[in-house]
Amino acid sequence: MASGVKVTDEVIAVFNDMKVRKAQANEDEKRKRKKAILFCMSKDLKNIVLDDGKEILLGDLGTTVQDPYQHFVKMLPPDDCRYALYDATYETKETKKEDLVFIFWAPESAPLKSKMIYASSKDAIKRKFEGIKHEWQVNGLEDLKDRHTLAEKLGGSSVVSLEGAPI
């Protein structure tokens, strides 16, 4: 069932910016690239929009953000749903990788109406996010707490480190 919710151009632009890595980007452009971002419903529930201020920039890493994964987990609202993109940097036994992970956050404590609207609108945002390899529905902090669950999603037992920290 589709909800009729639209994805704003701003959300699509952020996704495209995160998806396309510019090899010739200067240091300033790299610092402004997003490591993670949250999306929410607009007040009138008709559009999926950027969740104001809920992002991690690459330039924040090592300064205001020490552990990007833990910082990302803390950004999620404890009692409402969100969509998120997380640019995971990880190593397998063979190689280093970076992949975008689409996360549908629907905690048990979220209102039923919110869960229904977000669930029925998920396809709208997923259709706009072409080329996402990893999708993850998370229903509580216990699913997110440690890096093992994300490492499983990214490559199972072949993942040896996530965000520079060993698994």
PyMOL commands that place a pseudoatom at each C-alpha (Angstrom):
pseudoatom trace, name=CA, resn=MET, resi=1, chain=A, elem=C, hetatm=0, pos=[0.000, 0.000, 0.000]
pseudoatom trace, name=CA, resn=ALA, resi=2, chain=A, elem=C, hetatm=0, pos=[1.455, 3.354, -1.013]
pseudoatom trace, name=CA, resn=SER, resi=3, chain=A, elem=C, hetatm=0, pos=[0.868, 6.354, 1.207]
pseudoatom trace, name=CA, resn=GLY, resi=4, chain=A, elem=C, hetatm=0, pos=[1.069, 9.058, -1.470]
pseudoatom trace, name=CA, resn=VAL, resi=5, chain=A, elem=C, hetatm=0, pos=[3.940, 10.696, 0.415]
pseudoatom trace, name=CA, resn=LYS, resi=6, chain=A, elem=C, hetatm=0, pos=[6.461, 12.477, -1.809]
pseudoatom trace, name=CA, resn=VAL, resi=7, chain=A, elem=C, hetatm=0, pos=[10.232, 12.604, -1.434]
pseudoatom trace, name=CA, resn=THR, resi=8, chain=A, elem=C, hetatm=0, pos=[11.526, 16.185, -1.638]
pseudoatom trace, name=CA, resn=ASP, resi=9, chain=A, elem=C, hetatm=0, pos=[14.207, 17.197, -4.157]
pseudoatom trace, name=CA, resn=GLU, resi=10, chain=A, elem=C, hetatm=0, pos=[16.450, 18.113, -1.231]
pseudoatom trace, name=CA, resn=VAL, resi=11, chain=A, elem=C, hetatm=0, pos=[16.384, 14.502, 0.043]
pseudoatom trace, name=CA, resn=ILE, resi=12, chain=A, elem=C, hetatm=0, pos=[17.203, 13.173, -3.443]
pseudoatom trace, name=CA, resn=ALA, resi=13, chain=A, elem=C, hetatm=0, pos=[20.057, 15.691, -3.804]
pseudoatom trace, name=CA, resn=VAL, resi=14, chain=A, elem=C, hetatm=0, pos=[21.557, 14.580, -0.461]
pseudoatom trace, name=CA, resn=PHE, resi=15, chain=A, elem=C, hetatm=0, pos=[21.336, 10.926, -1.510]
pseudoatom trace, name=CA, resn=ASN, resi=16, chain=A, elem=C, hetatm=0, pos=[22.988, 11.614, -4.869]
pseudoatom trace, name=CA, resn=ASP, resi=17, chain=A, elem=C, hetatm=0, pos=[25.724, 13.602, -3.158]
pseudoatom trace, name=CA, resn=MET, resi=18, chain=A, elem=C, hetatm=0, pos=[26.403, 10.748, -0.718]
pseudoatom trace, name=CA, resn=LYS, resi=19, chain=A, elem=C, hetatm=0, pos=[26.296, 8.135, -3.492]
pseudoatom trace, name=CA, resn=VAL, resi=20, chain=A, elem=C, hetatm=0, pos=[28.719, 9.882, -5.838]
pseudoatom trace, name=CA, resn=ARG, resi=21, chain=A, elem=C, hetatm=0, pos=[32.204, 10.172, -4.412]
pseudoatom trace, name=CA, resn=LYS, resi=22, chain=A, elem=C, hetatm=0, pos=[34.133, 12.895, -6.163]
pseudoatom trace, name=CA, resn=ALA, resi=23, chain=A, elem=C, hetatm=0, pos=[37.731, 11.727, -6.381]
pseudoatom trace, name=CA, resn=GLN, resi=24, chain=A, elem=C, hetatm=0, pos=[38.928, 15.246, -7.182]
pseudoatom trace, name=CA, resn=ALA, resi=25, chain=A, elem=C, hetatm=0, pos=[37.004, 16.846, -4.312]
pseudoatom trace, name=CA, resn=ASN, resi=26, chain=A, elem=C, hetatm=0, pos=[39.093, 19.346, -2.376]
pseudoatom trace, name=CA, resn=GLU, resi=27, chain=A, elem=C, hetatm=0, pos=[39.540, 19.099, 1.384]
pseudoatom trace, name=CA, resn=ASP, resi=28, chain=A, elem=C, hetatm=0, pos=[36.717, 21.561, 2.116]
pseudoatom trace, name=CA, resn=GLU, resi=29, chain=A, elem=C, hetatm=0, pos=[34.256, 19.624, -0.073]
pseudoatom trace, name=CA, resn=LYS, resi=30, chain=A, elem=C, hetatm=0, pos=[35.272, 16.362, 1.601]
pseudoatom trace, name=CA, resn=ARG, resi=31, chain=A, elem=C, hetatm=0, pos=[34.680, 17.861, 5.066]
pseudoatom trace, name=CA, resn=LYS, resi=32, chain=A, elem=C, hetatm=0, pos=[31.119, 18.824, 4.023]
pseudoatom trace, name=CA, resn=ARG, resi=33, chain=A, elem=C, hetatm=0, pos=[30.246, 15.337, 2.751]
pseudoatom trace, name=CA, resn=LYS, resi=34, chain=A, elem=C, hetatm=0, pos=[27.694, 13.535, 4.856]
pseudoatom trace, name=CA, resn=LYS, resi=35, chain=A, elem=C, hetatm=0, pos=[28.612, 10.417, 6.807]
pseudoatom trace, name=CA, resn=ALA, resi=36, chain=A, elem=C, hetatm=0, pos=[25.058, 9.925, 8.066]
pseudoatom trace, name=CA, resn=ILE, resi=37, chain=A, elem=C, hetatm=0, pos=[21.737, 11.738, 7.821]
pseudoatom trace, name=CA, resn=LEU, resi=38, chain=A, elem=C, hetatm=0, pos=[18.186, 11.280, 9.077]
pseudoatom trace, name=CA, resn=PHE, resi=39, chain=A, elem=C, hetatm=0, pos=[14.978, 11.901, 7.129]
pseudoatom trace, name=CA, resn=CYS, resi=40, chain=A, elem=C, hetatm=0, pos=[11.521, 12.443, 8.608]
pseudoatom trace, name=CA, resn=MET, resi=41, chain=A, elem=C, hetatm=0, pos=[7.959, 13.245, 7.607]
pseudoatom trace, name=CA, resn=SER, resi=42, chain=A, elem=C, hetatm=0, pos=[7.023, 16.879, 7.114]
pseudoatom trace, name=CA, resn=LYS, resi=43, chain=A, elem=C, hetatm=0, pos=[4.576, 18.345, 9.654]
pseudoatom trace, name=CA, resn=ASP, resi=44, chain=A, elem=C, hetatm=0, pos=[1.656, 17.843, 7.228]
pseudoatom trace, name=CA, resn=LEU, resi=45, chain=A, elem=C, hetatm=0, pos=[2.775, 14.212, 6.616]
pseudoatom trace, name=CA, resn=LYS, resi=46, chain=A, elem=C, hetatm=0, pos=[2.852, 14.755, 2.832]
pseudoatom trace, name=CA, resn=ASN, resi=47, chain=A, elem=C, hetatm=0, pos=[6.617, 14.795, 2.215]
pseudoatom trace, name=CA, resn=ILE, resi=48, chain=A, elem=C, hetatm=0, pos=[9.790, 13.063, 3.322]
pseudoatom trace, name=CA, resn=VAL, resi=49, chain=A, elem=C, hetatm=0, pos=[12.230, 15.821, 4.295]
pseudoatom trace, name=CA, resn=LEU, resi=50, chain=A, elem=C, hetatm=0, pos=[15.657, 16.259, 5.881]
pseudoatom trace, name=CA, resn=ASP, resi=51, chain=A, elem=C, hetatm=0, pos=[15.544, 15.989, 9.671]
pseudoatom trace, name=CA, resn=ASP, resi=52, chain=A, elem=C, hetatm=0, pos=[17.038, 19.391, 10.598]
pseudoatom trace, name=CA, resn=GLY, resi=53, chain=A, elem=C, hetatm=0, pos=[20.451, 19.176, 12.198]
pseudoatom trace, name=CA, resn=LYS, resi=54, chain=A, elem=C, hetatm=0, pos=[20.432, 15.362, 12.241]
pseudoatom trace, name=CA, resn=GLU, resi=55, chain=A, elem=C, hetatm=0, pos=[23.557, 14.651, 10.235]
pseudoatom trace, name=CA, resn=ILE, resi=56, chain=A, elem=C, hetatm=0, pos=[27.208, 13.779, 10.645]
pseudoatom trace, name=CA, resn=LEU, resi=57, chain=A, elem=C, hetatm=0, pos=[29.675, 15.434, 8.274]
pseudoatom trace, name=CA, resn=LEU, resi=58, chain=A, elem=C, hetatm=0, pos=[33.037, 13.887, 7.408]
pseudoatom trace, name=CA, resn=GLY, resi=59, chain=A, elem=C, hetatm=0, pos=[34.606, 17.094, 8.743]
pseudoatom trace, name=CA, resn=ASP, resi=60, chain=A, elem=C, hetatm=0, pos=[33.102, 16.339, 12.187]
pseudoatom trace, name=CA, resn=LEU, resi=61, chain=A, elem=C, hetatm=0, pos=[35.002, 13.061, 12.477]
pseudoatom trace, name=CA, resn=GLY, resi=62, chain=A, elem=C, hetatm=0, pos=[37.796, 13.305, 15.015]
pseudoatom trace, name=CA, resn=THR, resi=63, chain=A, elem=C, hetatm=0, pos=[36.675, 16.763, 16.171]
pseudoatom trace, name=CA, resn=THR, resi=64, chain=A, elem=C, hetatm=0, pos=[33.074, 16.810, 17.466]
pseudoatom trace, name=CA, resn=VAL, resi=65, chain=A, elem=C, hetatm=0, pos=[32.414, 13.150, 16.576]
pseudoatom trace, name=CA, resn=GLN, resi=66, chain=A, elem=C, hetatm=0, pos=[34.819, 10.476, 17.847]
pseudoatom trace, name=CA, resn=ASP, resi=67, chain=A, elem=C, hetatm=0, pos=[32.795, 7.364, 16.992]
pseudoatom trace, name=CA, resn=PRO, resi=68, chain=A, elem=C, hetatm=0, pos=[30.486, 8.008, 14.021]
pseudoatom trace, name=CA, resn=TYR, resi=69, chain=A, elem=C, hetatm=0, pos=[28.458, 4.832, 14.541]
pseudoatom trace, name=CA, resn=GLN, resi=70, chain=A, elem=C, hetatm=0, pos=[27.708, 5.532, 18.218]
pseudoatom trace, name=CA, resn=HIS, resi=71, chain=A, elem=C, hetatm=0, pos=[26.971, 9.193, 17.404]
pseudoatom trace, name=CA, resn=PHE, resi=72, chain=A, elem=C, hetatm=0, pos=[24.552, 8.064, 14.683]
pseudoatom trace, name=CA, resn=VAL, resi=73, chain=A, elem=C, hetatm=0, pos=[22.756, 5.706, 17.089]
pseudoatom trace, name=CA, resn=LYS, resi=74, chain=A, elem=C, hetatm=0, pos=[22.331, 8.580, 19.596]
pseudoatom trace, name=CA, resn=MET, resi=75, chain=A, elem=C, hetatm=0, pos=[20.767, 10.794, 16.871]
pseudoatom trace, name=CA, resn=LEU, resi=76, chain=A, elem=C, hetatm=0, pos=[17.806, 8.418, 16.456]
pseudoatom trace, name=CA, resn=PRO, resi=77, chain=A, elem=C, hetatm=0, pos=[14.700, 9.571, 18.342]
pseudoatom trace, name=CA, resn=PRO, resi=78, chain=A, elem=C, hetatm=0, pos=[13.742, 7.034, 21.037]
pseudoatom trace, name=CA, resn=ASP, resi=79, chain=A, elem=C, hetatm=0, pos=[10.003, 7.324, 20.387]
pseudoatom trace, name=CA, resn=ASP, resi=80, chain=A, elem=C, hetatm=0, pos=[9.463, 8.086, 16.695]
pseudoatom trace, name=CA, resn=CYS, resi=81, chain=A, elem=C, hetatm=0, pos=[10.320, 6.612, 13.307]
pseudoatom trace, name=CA, resn=ARG, resi=82, chain=A, elem=C, hetatm=0, pos=[12.950, 7.846, 10.851]
pseudoatom trace, name=CA, resn=TYR, resi=83, chain=A, elem=C, hetatm=0, pos=[14.678, 6.882, 7.639]
pseudoatom trace, name=CA, resn=ALA, resi=84, chain=A, elem=C, hetatm=0, pos=[18.438, 7.173, 7.581]
pseudoatom trace, name=CA, resn=LEU, resi=85, chain=A, elem=C, hetatm=0, pos=[21.403, 6.845, 5.270]
pseudoatom trace, name=CA, resn=TYR, resi=86, chain=A, elem=C, hetatm=0, pos=[24.657, 5.729, 6.829]
pseudoatom trace, name=CA, resn=ASP, resi=87, chain=A, elem=C, hetatm=0, pos=[27.886, 5.699, 4.822]
pseudoatom trace, name=CA, resn=ALA, resi=88, chain=A, elem=C, hetatm=0, pos=[29.621, 2.703, 6.377]
pseudoatom trace, name=CA, resn=THR, resi=89, chain=A, elem=C, hetatm=0, pos=[33.401, 2.351, 6.073]
pseudoatom trace, name=CA, resn=TYR, resi=90, chain=A, elem=C, hetatm=0, pos=[34.521, -1.182, 6.744]
pseudoatom trace, name=CA, resn=GLU, resi=91, chain=A, elem=C, hetatm=0, pos=[37.170, -3.764, 6.024]
pseudoatom trace, name=CA, resn=THR, resi=92, chain=A, elem=C, hetatm=0, pos=[36.723, -7.344, 5.006]
pseudoatom trace, name=CA, resn=LYS, resi=93, chain=A, elem=C, hetatm=0, pos=[39.493, -9.924, 5.090]
pseudoatom trace, name=CA, resn=GLU, resi=94, chain=A, elem=C, hetatm=0, pos=[40.274, -8.953, 1.473]
pseudoatom trace, name=CA, resn=THR, resi=95, chain=A, elem=C, hetatm=0, pos=[39.657, -5.225, 1.051]
pseudoatom trace, name=CA, resn=LYS, resi=96, chain=A, elem=C, hetatm=0, pos=[38.459, -1.859, 2.381]
pseudoatom trace, name=CA, resn=LYS, resi=97, chain=A, elem=C, hetatm=0, pos=[34.942, -0.833, 1.387]
pseudoatom trace, name=CA, resn=GLU, resi=98, chain=A, elem=C, hetatm=0, pos=[32.398, 1.960, 1.707]
pseudoatom trace, name=CA, resn=ASP, resi=99, chain=A, elem=C, hetatm=0, pos=[28.691, 1.279, 1.260]
pseudoatom trace, name=CA, resn=LEU, resi=100, chain=A, elem=C, hetatm=0, pos=[25.536, 3.262, 1.866]
pseudoatom trace, name=CA, resn=VAL, resi=101, chain=A, elem=C, hetatm=0, pos=[23.083, 1.580, 4.206]
pseudoatom trace, name=CA, resn=PHE, resi=102, chain=A, elem=C, hetatm=0, pos=[19.410, 2.567, 4.128]
pseudoatom trace, name=CA, resn=ILE, resi=103, chain=A, elem=C, hetatm=0, pos=[17.935, 2.231, 7.604]
pseudoatom trace, name=CA, resn=PHE, resi=104, chain=A, elem=C, hetatm=0, pos=[14.269, 2.253, 8.529]
pseudoatom trace, name=CA, resn=TRP, resi=105, chain=A, elem=C, hetatm=0, pos=[14.099, 3.100, 12.246]
pseudoatom trace, name=CA, resn=ALA, resi=106, chain=A, elem=C, hetatm=0, pos=[10.773, 2.066, 13.791]
pseudoatom trace, name=CA, resn=PRO, resi=107, chain=A, elem=C, hetatm=0, pos=[11.206, 1.672, 17.559]
pseudoatom trace, name=CA, resn=GLU, resi=108, chain=A, elem=C, hetatm=0, pos=[8.604, -0.265, 19.541]
pseudoatom trace, name=CA, resn=SER, resi=109, chain=A, elem=C, hetatm=0, pos=[7.804, 2.917, 21.504]
pseudoatom trace, name=CA, resn=ALA, resi=110, chain=A, elem=C, hetatm=0, pos=[6.831, 4.917, 18.387]
pseudoatom trace, name=CA, resn=PRO, resi=111, chain=A, elem=C, hetatm=0, pos=[3.113, 5.749, 17.997]
pseudoatom trace, name=CA, resn=LEU, resi=112, chain=A, elem=C, hetatm=0, pos=[1.219, 3.260, 15.829]
pseudoatom trace, name=CA, resn=LYS, resi=113, chain=A, elem=C, hetatm=0, pos=[0.162, 6.008, 13.390]
pseudoatom trace, name=CA, resn=SER, resi=114, chain=A, elem=C, hetatm=0, pos=[3.793, 7.010, 12.878]
pseudoatom trace, name=CA, resn=LYS, resi=115, chain=A, elem=C, hetatm=0, pos=[4.861, 3.399, 12.273]
pseudoatom trace, name=CA, resn=MET, resi=116, chain=A, elem=C, hetatm=0, pos=[2.083, 2.933, 9.729]
pseudoatom trace, name=CA, resn=ILE, resi=117, chain=A, elem=C, hetatm=0, pos=[2.862, 6.151, 7.824]
pseudoatom trace, name=CA, resn=TYR, resi=118, chain=A, elem=C, hetatm=0, pos=[6.609, 5.456, 7.735]
pseudoatom trace, name=CA, resn=ALA, resi=119, chain=A, elem=C, hetatm=0, pos=[6.102, 1.803, 6.752]
pseudoatom trace, name=CA, resn=SER, resi=120, chain=A, elem=C, hetatm=0, pos=[3.682, 2.657, 3.949]
pseudoatom trace, name=CA, resn=SER, resi=121, chain=A, elem=C, hetatm=0, pos=[5.984, 5.436, 2.667]
pseudoatom trace, name=CA, resn=LYS, resi=122, chain=A, elem=C, hetatm=0, pos=[9.192, 3.393, 2.718]
pseudoatom trace, name=CA, resn=ASP, resi=123, chain=A, elem=C, hetatm=0, pos=[8.848, 2.310, -0.918]
pseudoatom trace, name=CA, resn=ALA, resi=124, chain=A, elem=C, hetatm=0, pos=[8.587, 5.946, -2.045]
pseudoatom trace, name=CA, resn=ILE, resi=125, chain=A, elem=C, hetatm=0, pos=[11.998, 6.802, -0.594]
pseudoatom trace, name=CA, resn=LYS, resi=126, chain=A, elem=C, hetatm=0, pos=[13.585, 3.475, -1.567]
pseudoatom trace, name=CA, resn=ARG, resi=127, chain=A, elem=C, hetatm=0, pos=[12.587, 3.990, -5.220]
pseudoatom trace, name=CA, resn=LYS, resi=128, chain=A, elem=C, hetatm=0, pos=[14.471, 7.304, -5.211]
pseudoatom trace, name=CA, resn=PHE, resi=129, chain=A, elem=C, hetatm=0, pos=[17.578, 5.732, -3.634]
pseudoatom trace, name=CA, resn=GLU, resi=130, chain=A, elem=C, hetatm=0, pos=[18.768, 3.681, -6.604]
pseudoatom trace, name=CA, resn=GLY, resi=131, chain=A, elem=C, hetatm=0, pos=[21.749, 1.429, -6.099]
pseudoatom trace, name=CA, resn=ILE, resi=132, chain=A, elem=C, hetatm=0, pos=[21.475, 0.905, -2.339]
pseudoatom trace, name=CA, resn=LYS, resi=133, chain=A, elem=C, hetatm=0, pos=[22.974, -2.517, -1.568]
pseudoatom trace, name=CA, resn=HIS, resi=134, chain=A, elem=C, hetatm=0, pos=[22.052, -2.716, 2.093]
pseudoatom trace, name=CA, resn=GLU, resi=135, chain=A, elem=C, hetatm=0, pos=[18.701, -2.131, 3.743]
pseudoatom trace, name=CA, resn=TRP, resi=136, chain=A, elem=C, hetatm=0, pos=[18.104, -2.564, 7.440]
pseudoatom trace, name=CA, resn=GLN, resi=137, chain=A, elem=C, hetatm=0, pos=[14.891, -2.298, 9.443]
pseudoatom trace, name=CA, resn=VAL, resi=138, chain=A, elem=C, hetatm=0, pos=[15.645, -1.576, 13.087]
pseudoatom trace, name=CA, resn=ASN, resi=139, chain=A, elem=C, hetatm=0, pos=[12.978, -1.821, 15.787]
pseudoatom trace, name=CA, resn=GLY, resi=140, chain=A, elem=C, hetatm=0, pos=[14.957, -0.955, 18.890]
pseudoatom trace, name=CA, resn=LEU, resi=141, chain=A, elem=C, hetatm=0, pos=[18.294, 0.147, 20.292]
pseudoatom trace, name=CA, resn=GLU, resi=142, chain=A, elem=C, hetatm=0, pos=[19.215, -3.434, 21.174]
pseudoatom trace, name=CA, resn=ASP, resi=143, chain=A, elem=C, hetatm=0, pos=[19.416, -4.139, 17.403]
pseudoatom trace, name=CA, resn=LEU, resi=144, chain=A, elem=C, hetatm=0, pos=[21.871, -1.258, 16.974]
pseudoatom trace, name=CA, resn=LYS, resi=145, chain=A, elem=C, hetatm=0, pos=[23.918, -1.249, 20.155]
pseudoatom trace, name=CA, resn=ASP, resi=146, chain=A, elem=C, hetatm=0, pos=[27.051, -2.882, 18.883]
pseudoatom trace, name=CA, resn=ARG, resi=147, chain=A, elem=C, hetatm=0, pos=[28.705, -2.908, 15.512]
pseudoatom trace, name=CA, resn=HIS, resi=148, chain=A, elem=C, hetatm=0, pos=[28.246, -6.652, 15.013]
pseudoatom trace, name=CA, resn=THR, resi=149, chain=A, elem=C, hetatm=0, pos=[24.704, -6.312, 13.683]
pseudoatom trace, name=CA, resn=LEU, resi=150, chain=A, elem=C, hetatm=0, pos=[25.718, -3.726, 11.083]
pseudoatom trace, name=CA, resn=ALA, resi=151, chain=A, elem=C, hetatm=0, pos=[28.805, -5.782, 10.193]
pseudoatom trace, name=CA, resn=GLU, resi=152, chain=A, elem=C, hetatm=0, pos=[26.491, -8.784, 9.606]
pseudoatom trace, name=CA, resn=LYS, resi=153, chain=A, elem=C, hetatm=0, pos=[24.378, -6.695, 7.209]
pseudoatom trace, name=CA, resn=LEU, resi=154, chain=A, elem=C, hetatm=0, pos=[27.462, -5.507, 5.319]
pseudoatom trace, name=CA, resn=GLY, resi=155, chain=A, elem=C, hetatm=0, pos=[29.195, -8.808, 4.769]
pseudoatom trace, name=CA, resn=GLY, resi=156, chain=A, elem=C, hetatm=0, pos=[28.679, -11.306, 7.538]
pseudoatom trace, name=CA, resn=SER, resi=157, chain=A, elem=C, hetatm=0, pos=[31.719, -12.920, 9.081]
pseudoatom trace, name=CA, resn=SER, resi=158, chain=A, elem=C, hetatm=0, pos=[34.093, -11.519, 6.426]
pseudoatom trace, name=CA, resn=VAL, resi=159, chain=A, elem=C, hetatm=0, pos=[33.892, -8.019, 8.013]
pseudoatom trace, name=CA, resn=VAL, resi=160, chain=A, elem=C, hetatm=0, pos=[36.897, -7.484, 10.311]
pseudoatom trace, name=CA, resn=SER, resi=161, chain=A, elem=C, hetatm=0, pos=[36.487, -3.782, 11.167]
pseudoatom trace, name=CA, resn=LEU, resi=162, chain=A, elem=C, hetatm=0, pos=[33.832, -1.058, 11.007]
pseudoatom trace, name=CA, resn=GLU, resi=163, chain=A, elem=C, hetatm=0, pos=[34.688, 2.647, 11.146]
pseudoatom trace, name=CA, resn=GLY, resi=164, chain=A, elem=C, hetatm=0, pos=[38.279, 1.712, 11.958]
pseudoatom trace, name=CA, resn=ALA, resi=165, chain=A, elem=C, hetatm=0, pos=[37.342, -0.323, 15.043]
pseudoatom trace, name=CA, resn=PRO, resi=166, chain=A, elem=C, hetatm=0, pos=[37.767, -4.094, 15.078]
pseudoatom trace, name=CA, resn=ILE, resi=167, chain=A, elem=C, hetatm=0, pos=[34.622, -6.236, 15.164]
for i in range(1, 167): cmd.bond("trace and resi %d" % i, "trace and resi %d" % (i + 1))
show_as sticks, trace
zoom trace
